[in-house]
Amino acid sequence: MKIFNLDKDFILTALTKVLILLLNFAAVIFTTQIWGSEGKGFIAIFVADISLVATFTNILTNSSVSFFLKKIGHSPLATLAFLWTFIVSAVAAVVVAFTDASVPILPFFVVAVLSGCITFHSSLFLGVQKIFQYNLATLLMSALLLVFMLLFHWFLPEIGYHAYFYAQILAYIVVLVLCHVFTHKIFGRIRFAFSFDTFKKAFNFGWQEELSAFIQFLNARLCFYLIGIYADMSAVGIFSVGVAISEAIWVFSRSMALVQYSKVLKMGDTAEAWLETRKVTLVTLAITAFCIAVVACVPMSFFEFVFGDGFGESKIVILLLAVGIAANSIALVLFNYFSALGRLKILLLRSSAGLVVTLSLAFWLIPMMNIEGACLVNSCSYLVSSAVLVVAFVRRKSF
């Protein structure tokens, strides 16, 4: 009996994620070798800030788009998404301007807007099971980012790690144009169609899921900021590399979760969806455990050879996060399952439970243990939040 059928959507998505993983690793290696742990630290904070803004723009650009697409249509959702993204990004840029002098404001605003618009188009593709278009857009973002970053460094080396920010802008512009072409071919023209009723429905759905995502962001990224406060940017850089490798292990989990999300949207709240999600969860856990074992066998000297002096400690980060990585691989699949069903309260409960753990431990362990403390905080948070989803999923076995 087969545990899981590898259909073409999963294979395509998995291959895309692997390519993205390799491109992202190439970018990480480049940034650490050229700009060191300090430069990597500044980039990590910039990316974390953009991710934080995304939890707000995603209210009207992410799952609410996929969920309401067939009920409302693409034009009203596009109107809301683009207006919302611009307003949120502008407000965020003003806040950052007064709170973090290390972040370049104009690139920050432009990247936030472009990222939100691309997310909207990607959500459209998922809503109608256009997996190829989704994968191509996400792959190009990573590929073009690396290419443009190399070009900026070669021709304008004096701008230093700011090459990353400008490369991101150019890459996102190209991808957004491509996404617009795809959307036009699939759905037709996007017309301005503002509706307050549509806004209420989409916002009510979106804020519940993104509140969960925002809390989960704090669970995963609060440690970056606290390490920067209690240690320095070099420590942030070392920690971020370990986290990047850890998150790379989720490549298959994210691939399975993405395809499964699209399928559950179509199948609905059925026994078939529950059983297939269980199979996907078991497979993703097995693959994740294998990947962790492989990384554990890699010597610390290899990390220093690849990423530069001082980055050998990144292996310690991975080992301390190992249990949390395995637990969160399960959560990635179950999160998408409940999201596709519109069961948003359980997602909020999951993230809230993790945040309680993070806040309870972070301000105690990080000042005392720095990077090692941050790893323990993240692992405990992943374990608790994942357990909430597992219990909720098991309790739904009533078909």
N, C-alpha and C positions, 0 to 999 in steps of 0.2 A: 504493500500500500504506500503510495507516495505521500510524503509529508507536506510537500508544497509544490505546486506546478509553476515552473518558471516560464511565464508567458513573455511575449515579445516586449510588452511595455516595461516589465520589470528588468529584463535583460538590457534594454536600451537605457533605462534610467540608471541601472547599476554601472554600466560602462561609462555613461556620462559623468556620474559621480566620481568614478575612479579617475577619469581624466581631469576633472575639476580638482580632485585631491592632489594629483601630481602637479598641476599648475600652481595650486596654492602653496604646496611645499616648495616649489621652485621660487615662488615669490618670498616665502619666509626665509629661505636660505639666502636669497639675494639681499634682503633687507638686513638680516643679521650680520652677514659678511661685510657689507659695505658700510652700514651705519651703526653697527654694534648693538649692544643690549639697550643703550639709552635711546638711540633712534627708533629701535623696535618698540620700546616702551611708549614713546610719543604716538607712534602709529597705532598701537594697541588701544590707547585711550581714545584716539580719534574714531577708530572703528567701533569701540564700545559706545561712544556718544551717538554715533549714527544709528546703531542698533537700538539705543534707547528712544531716539526720535521715531524710529520705525514702529515701535510698539504703539505709538499714538497715531501715526499715519495709517497703519494697518487696520485701524478700526473700520475704515471705509474702502480699503484697497485689498484686503486679504480674503479671509474665509467668507465674510459677508457677501463678497462678489460672487464666489462660486455657489454659495447657498441660494442666493436670490436671483441668479442669472436667468433661469428658465421662467421664473415667476414675474420678473420685472422687466427684463431686457437690458441690453448692454449700454445704451445711450444714457438713461437716467443714472445708472450706476457710475458710468464714466464721468458724468458731470459732477456728481458728488465727490468722487474719488480725487479728481484733479484739483477742484477748489479746496477741498479739505487738506490735501497734501501741501499745497502752496501756503495756506494759512498756518498750519502746524509747523512747517519748516521755518517760516519767517519768525514765528514766536520763539521757537527753539534757538534760532541763531542769535536773537536778541538776548536771551537768557545766558547762552554760552559766552557771548561777548562780555558780559558783566561778571561771569563766574570763573572762566578759565582762559587766561591770557595765552596759553600754549596752543590753543586750537585756532587755526586760520579760519576766520568767519565766513568769507565769501565762498571758498571751496566747500566748507561745511554746509552752507545753505544750498548750494547747487547740487551737491551729492545727495542731500536729503530729499530734494524735490525729484531728482532723476530716479532715485531708488524707489520712492513711493509710486511713481508712474509705472515703472517696470513691474513692480509687484502687482499693480492692478491688472496689467495685461497678462501676467503669468497666471493670475487667479481666473481670468477669463478662459485661458487654455485648459486649466484643470477642470473648470466647470463643465466643459463639453468633451472631456477626455482627449484633448489634443496634447498628448504627452510629448510627441516629437518637438513641437514648437516650444513647449516649456523647457525641455532639456537643451535645445539649441540656444535659447536665450541665456540660460544659466551658465552654459559652457563658455559662450562667447564673452561673458562678463569677466570670467577668470582669465581667459586666454588674452583678451585685449588689454586687460589691466597689466599683465606681465610684460607684454610687448611694448606698450606705451611707457611703462616705468623704465624699461631698459633704454628706450630711445631718449627719454628725458635725461637719464643719468649720463648717457654717452655724450649728448650734445649740449646739455646744460648742467654739468656736474656741480656748479656753484650753488644750486638751489637745494642740494642735500636731500634729506628725507621728504621734503615737500614734493619731490617728484612723484611720490606715491599718490598724493592728493590730486594733482593735475592729471595723472594717468587715469585715475578712477573716473574723473569727470569725462574725459574723452571716451573711455570705454563704455560708460553708461549712455552717453549720447548716441553712439553707434547702435548699441543694443536697443535703445528706446525706438529709434527709427525703424529698425527691423521688426520689433514687436508691433509697431503701428501698422506696418505693411501686412503682417500676418492677420492682425485683428480686422483690417479692412477687407481682406479676402474671405475671412471666415464669417464675419458678422455684418459687413457693410460699413457705411460711413457712421462715424460717431457724431451725433447731433446734440446740441445743447438742449437738455430736457430736465430742468430742475423741478422736483416735486418734494414738498415738505413731508408728505405721507411716506414717500420712499425713503427720505432721510431718516424719519423716525424708525422705520422697520430695520433698515440697514444698520443704523447707529445702535439701536437696542441690542441687536445681535452681536455687532462688532465689538462694542465696548466690553461686553462680558468675556468674550474670548481674549481680547487684547489685555484686559486687566489681568487675566491669568498669565498671559505672555509677559506682561510688565513685571509682575511679581517673580516669574521664573527668570526674567532677565536679572533682577536683583539677586536672586539665588546664585546665578552663574557668574555675574560680573561685579558684584559688590566687592569681592575680594581684590579685584584689580585696583580699585580706588583706595582701599584700605592699605594694600601693600605700598602704593605710592605715597601714602601719608606716613606710615610707620617705618618704611624702608626707603627706597629710592626708585627711579625709573629703570635702572639696570635690573633690579629685582623684578619689576613688572615685566620687563622684556623676557627674562628667563622663565618666569611663571607662564607668560602668554605662549611661549613656544611649547612648553609641556602641555598646556591646555589645547593648543592647536593640534598637536599630535593625538591627544586623547579624543578630541572631537572628530578627528579624521577617521578614527576607528568606527565611528557611527555611519560611515558612508553607505554600508549595506542596509543598516537600520533605516536611514533616511530614505533610501531608494524604495525599500519595501513599504514603508509607511506612506510615502507619497502616492505610489500606485494603489495601495489599499484604500487610501482616502478617496481617490477618484472612484474606485469600485463601490465603496460603501455609499457614496452619494447616489449612485445609480441603483444599488440593491435595496437600500433603505434598512429599516430596523427589522431584520429577518434572522432566522436561525442560520441561514447560509452565510450571512455577513459575519455573525459571531464566530462560527466554526472556522471560517477562513482566516479571520483575524487571530484566532488562537494559534493556528498553524504558523502564520507569519511571525507571531511573537516568539514561538519556540525556535524557529529557524534563526531569527535575528539574534537571539540570545546565544545560540551555539556558535554562530559566526563571530560574534563579538568576543566571546571567551577565547576562541582560537587566535584572534588578532591580538588580544592582550598578551597571550602566552608568547607569541612571536616577538612582540615589542620588548617583553621582559627579558628575552635572550640577547638583545642587542647591548653591547658594552657601552659604558659611559663615554669611552674614548671616541666612539663612532659619532656620538652627538656633538662632541667638540670639533671633530674633523669636519662635519657637515655644516654646523651652524656657527662655529667660531669658539674662541676661548671663553670659558665660563659657562657654556651651555650644557656641559655634562650633567649639571644639576637637573636639567629638564627631565632626565630619566626618572629621578626621584619623584618628580611631580606626577609622572604617569603611573608609577607603582602605587603611590599613595591614593591616586584617584581610581585605581583599577576596579574596586568593588562598586563605586559610584557609576563608573562608565558602563559596567554590565547592567546595573539596575536601570540606568536611564535609557539603554537601548530598548528595553521593554516599554518604558514610558513613551518613547517616540511613536511607537506603533499604536499603543492604546490611546494616546492623546488624539491622534488623527481619527481613530475610530469614533470616539465620543464627539469630536468636532463635527464630523460628517453627519452624525445623527442629531446635532443641535443640542446635545446634552452638556450645556456649558457650566452648570453649577458644579459638576464634579471636577471640571478642569480648574475652576477657581479654588475649590477645596484643596485640590492637589498642590497647586502653587502656594497657597496660603500655609499649608502644613510645612512645606519646604522652607518658606520664608521665616517661620517661627524658629526653625532649627538654625537657619543662617544667622539671624539676629541674636539668638541665644549664645552662639558659639564664636561668631566672628570677632566681636570686640574683646573677647577674652583670649582666643588662641592666636590670632594674627599678631597683636603686639608682642606676645610672648615667644611665638615660634616662626613668625614671618611666613615664608613660602610654605613650609611644612604645615603650619597651622591653617593656611588658606586651603590646602589640599584636603585636610581632614574636615574642614567646614563644608566644602563642596560635596565630598563623598557622603557625609551624613545627610545633607540636604537632599541629594539624589535618592538615597535609600528610602527616606521617609516619603517623599513626594511620589516616588514610583510605587511604593506599597499601597498608597491611597488608590491609585488607578487599578492596580491588580485586584484589590478587594472589590472595588466597584464593578470591574469586568466579570469577576467570578460570580458575583451576586446576580448578574443579569442572565445567568444560565437558567432560563425559565421557559425556553421554547419547546 
